[in-house]
Amino acid sequence: MHRPALEREIQLVGHELAKAFPSRRGHPIRALDERAMDLAARDEELRAALFRFVDVVPACRSAGDLATHLIGFLDEVHDQPPPLSAAMRMACSGAGRAALGAASAASVRHMAHRFIVGSDPRAALPTLARLWHDAIATSVDLLGEATVTAVEADRYAARCAAALDVLAPAYAAMDPHPLLERDSVGVLPRANLSVKVSALTPLLRAEAPARGRDDAAPRLRELLRRADALGAHLHIDMESLDSREAVLELVLELLAEPEFERGPSAGIVLQAYLRDSPETLDRVLDWARATPRPGVALVVRLVKGAYWDHEVVEARSHGWSVPVFEEKAACDRNFETLTERLMQARPAVRVAIASHNLRSVSHAIACNRLQGGSDADVELQVLRGLGDDLGHALATLGLRVRAYCPVGDLVAGMAYLVRRLLENTANESFLHDQATGVPLELLLAPPAT
Ligand SMILES: Cc1cc2nc3c(=O)[nH]c(=O)nc-3n(C[C@H](O)[C@H](O)[C@H](O)COP(=O)(O)OP(=O)(O)OC[C@H]3O[C@@H](n4cnc5c(N)ncnc54)[C@H](O)[C@@H]3O)c2cc1C
């Protein structure tokens, strides 16, 4: 691709998108209205204390209990900023402790509700319908990760099947939205569910991927059948690296079975933070070319990866070489290279770009346009709660958007919530840069070499 032309197009798209932002509620992080998160972003100790607190909230039985935990964690922070010292002073009396506990419980719930669209799929329907009305498709994710028994895996599979049963008729009753329902490959299912293999089997282990794969296969096969019968899409999320092999093998082997040749529409995830992701893409593309599925080409959702801290700590603790890029710009450059390769591989695959980074998203749109693709031929995905403004801005510009919408209760949602908060406050995150006022020119600049 002609680089100067691509850069010009990225700048055009990026400025157009940035202009569409202020018409919504304003700043992604400011919109979260979490002063605590602002403080946390600046202080590692405070950040750690808040994450430990968020983790224990669901187990607390009363406001006093909550306050005791909060104070316990915050007490470990050495240089307390003034709002924190004020909270600690409040906790000196019984009444103050109860008030502090109630206020902190309310903030955690408030925070969780920005990311979680309902306690179950039925409760989520009004939000999903509102998004569809605003020209935003969704993928529903049932919260609850890492299953430890077969009974739990069966229960998760049953919840997924029940979710498809609720979502498919509900979406069928919604008004038509041509942009969200067809691309040049064919029909795009309205109902879309994201599932996690770690919840479909208790046997997922890096050292024995075949065990986890074989144990999850019957449950995933049933879900594929259900999705096919209901005309829904099933997306298989990617988790930490230790499960990648099992997940990839499982999905690619099942979708190659003759009964799934013509459906359902299904997808996998490619994580650009992994150094070996270009080789993983080779493998996926070889599979896609050798396994044509007419009208239901494999959807590849490109992400950077949500387990960066985990992968670094895990590798270092074992003395292994770190499998993820350790420089943010290297990860961003790889994301752009993979975007270009995925787009060139169409129609063997359908492409979904999942990012809140204005540069990464503008690059994908620009790249598609310069390759002569129609805007309908690339899906742009955002996370509910983090990418709401970007999602609406993209939809306003007539681009095809899907929001990933977690469903479940607060207890099940804690791991998810903590990951999102880590993302929100990480120094090297695009959202952090945007929130701290980094100018648009720098936000849209090519990742440094
Ligand atoms: C719709 C949707 C679905 C998703 N599904 C999945 C999924 O199935 N599996 C999954 O793992 N993730 C998933 N994610 C999360 C995604 O991987 C990213 O964590 C998140 O979107 C942040 O990336 P960004 O491009 O939005 O932001 P950016 O701020 O541009 O990038 C942040 C990301 O850069 C990477 N990074 C941070 N610091 C460094 C560093 N020092 N060196 C190298 N890389 C670094 C990390 O991956 C971090 O998450 C999904 C995201 C979306 C929007």
The ligand as an SDF file (V2000), in Angstrom:
LIG
                    3D

 53 58  0  0  0  0  0  0  0  0999 V2000
  -15.0190   -5.6690   21.2070 C   0  0  0  0  0  0  0  0  0  0  0  0
  -13.7800   -6.0950   21.9290 C   0  0  0  0  0  0  0  0  0  0  0  0
  -13.5630   -7.4420   22.1550 C   0  0  0  0  0  0  0  0  0  0  0  0
  -12.3900   -7.8570   22.8050 C   0  0  0  0  0  0  0  0  0  0  0  0
  -12.1490   -9.1960   22.9670 N   0  0  0  0  0  0  0  0  0  0  0  0
  -10.9660   -9.5890   23.4910 C   0  0  0  0  0  0  0  0  0  0  0  0
  -10.6140  -10.9710   23.5610 C   0  0  0  0  0  0  0  0  0  0  0  0
  -11.3670  -11.8610   23.1660 O   0  0  0  0  0  0  0  0  0  0  0  0
   -9.4060  -11.2950   24.0920 N   0  0  0  0  0  0  0  0  0  0  0  0
   -8.5230  -10.3450   24.5360 C   0  0  0  0  0  0  0  0  0  0  0  0
   -7.4180  -10.6830   24.9630 O   0  0  0  0  0  0  0  0  0  0  0  0
   -8.8350   -9.0280   24.4820 N   0  0  0  0  0  0  0  0  0  0  0  0
  -10.0300   -8.6370   23.9830 C   0  0  0  0  0  0  0  0  0  0  0  0
  -10.3250   -7.3010   23.9290 N   0  0  0  0  0  0  0  0  0  0  0  0
   -9.5010   -6.3030   24.6790 C   0  0  0  0  0  0  0  0  0  0  0  0
   -8.3680   -5.7730   23.8300 C   0  0  0  0  0  0  0  0  0  0  0  0
   -7.4440   -6.8240   23.6930 O   0  0  0  0  0  0  0  0  0  0  0  0
   -7.6130   -4.5890   24.4360 C   0  0  0  0  0  0  0  0  0  0  0  0
   -7.2300   -4.9010   25.7420 O   0  0  0  0  0  0  0  0  0  0  0  0
   -8.3500   -3.3090   24.5480 C   0  0  0  0  0  0  0  0  0  0  0  0
   -9.2280   -3.1270   23.5170 O   0  0  0  0  0  0  0  0  0  0  0  0
   -7.3500   -2.1590   24.6080 C   0  0  0  0  0  0  0  0  0  0  0  0
   -6.7280   -1.9480   23.3440 O   0  0  0  0  0  0  0  0  0  0  0  0
   -6.9870   -0.6000   22.5140 P   0  0  0  0  0  0  0  0  0  0  0  0
   -6.5030   -0.7540   21.1430 O   0  0  0  0  0  0  0  0  0  0  0  0
   -8.4150   -0.2560   22.6980 O   0  0  0  0  0  0  0  0  0  0  0  0
   -6.1750    0.4930   23.3390 O   0  0  0  0  0  0  0  0  0  0  0  0
   -4.6520    0.8930   23.3600 P   0  0  0  0  0  0  0  0  0  0  0  0
   -4.5490    1.8290   24.5290 O   0  0  0  0  0  0  0  0  0  0  0  0
   -4.1490    1.3620   22.0740 O   0  0  0  0  0  0  0  0  0  0  0  0
   -3.8750   -0.4330   23.6900 O   0  0  0  0  0  0  0  0  0  0  0  0
   -3.8000   -0.9760   24.9770 C   0  0  0  0  0  0  0  0  0  0  0  0
   -3.2730   -2.3630   24.7830 C   0  0  0  0  0  0  0  0  0  0  0  0
   -1.9130   -2.3130   24.3380 O   0  0  0  0  0  0  0  0  0  0  0  0
   -1.2080   -3.4250   24.8530 C   0  0  0  0  0  0  0  0  0  0  0  0
   -0.0980   -2.8980   25.6590 N   0  0  0  0  0  0  0  0  0  0  0  0
   -0.1680   -2.1110   26.7510 C   0  0  0  0  0  0  0  0  0  0  0  0
    1.0480   -1.8110   27.2100 N   0  0  0  0  0  0  0  0  0  0  0  0
    1.9290   -2.4250   26.3840 C   0  0  0  0  0  0  0  0  0  0  0  0
    3.3530   -2.4870   26.3300 C   0  0  0  0  0  0  0  0  0  0  0  0
    4.1390   -1.8810   27.2230 N   0  0  0  0  0  0  0  0  0  0  0  0
    3.9140   -3.1880   25.3240 N   0  0  0  0  0  0  0  0  0  0  0  0
    3.1550   -3.8290   24.4070 C   0  0  0  0  0  0  0  0  0  0  0  0
    1.8120   -3.8080   24.4090 N   0  0  0  0  0  0  0  0  0  0  0  0
    1.2010   -3.1130   25.3850 C   0  0  0  0  0  0  0  0  0  0  0  0
   -2.1980   -4.2270   25.6950 C   0  0  0  0  0  0  0  0  0  0  0  0
   -2.7210   -5.2320   24.8780 O   0  0  0  0  0  0  0  0  0  0  0  0
   -3.2490   -3.1990   26.0500 C   0  0  0  0  0  0  0  0  0  0  0  0
   -4.5070   -3.7820   26.3220 O   0  0  0  0  0  0  0  0  0  0  0  0
  -11.4610   -6.8860   23.2540 C   0  0  0  0  0  0  0  0  0  0  0  0
  -11.6880   -5.5320   23.0020 C   0  0  0  0  0  0  0  0  0  0  0  0
  -12.8220   -5.1270   22.3350 C   0  0  0  0  0  0  0  0  0  0  0  0
  -12.9880   -3.6680   22.0520 C   0  0  0  0  0  0  0  0  0  0  0  0
  1  2  1  0
  2  3  1  0
  2 52  2  0
  3  4  2  0
  4  5  1  0
  4 50  1  0
  5  6  2  0
  6  7  1  0
  6 13  1  0
  7  8  2  0
  7  9  1  0
  9 10  1  0
 10 11  2  0
 10 12  1  0
 12 13  2  0
 13 14  1  0
 14 15  1  0
 14 50  1  0
 15 16  1  0
 16 17  1  0
 16 18  1  0
 18 19  1  0
 18 20  1  0
 20 21  1  0
 20 22  1  0
 22 23  1  0
 23 24  1  0
 24 25  2  0
 24 26  1  0
 24 27  1  0
 27 28  1  0
 28 29  2  0
 28 30  1  0
 28 31  1  0
 31 32  1  0
 32 33  1  0
 33 34  1  0
 33 48  1  0
 34 35  1  0
 35 36  1  0
 35 46  1  0
 36 37  1  0
 36 45  1  0
 37 38  2  0
 38 39  1  0
 39 40  1  0
 39 45  2  0
 40 41  1  0
 40 42  2  0
 42 43  1  0
 43 44  2  0
 44 45  1  0
 46 47  1  0
 46 48  1  0
 48 49  1  0
 50 51  2  0
 51 52  1  0
 52 53  1  0
M  END
$$$$
